[in-house]
Amino acid sequence: MDSPKLKIQSKKLNSGRYQINFSTDANSCNYYGYLLAEPQTSVSEIIEKISRHLQAVNNEERYFHRNLFSLGRRKVNSGRILIFKK
């Protein structure tokens, strides 16, 4: 994936956390998703996390099906991000 344009919007939730809505605008494939962030999380950390996950999507089969193979080993707080194809 060649550095897609990233659009980000945030919404403060009643819990004090932020729901980050993001979408990409790339030639090959577009994605959108949601990220749950703590109030003290910086914008650069959010962008870094989204970028890291978007790079991992290059191996689509492994990335999108990781929950099927790690039901007992998955960390509860490790995700907090959902990514979908447009």
PyMOL commands that set and color helices and strands:
alter all, ss='L'
color gray80, all
select helices_A, chain A and resi 43-56+60-64+66-69
alter helices_A, ss='H'
color red, helices_A
select strands_A, chain A and resi 5-12+18-25+31-37+81-85
alter strands_A, ss='S'
color yellow, strands_A
deselect
rebuild
show_as cartoon
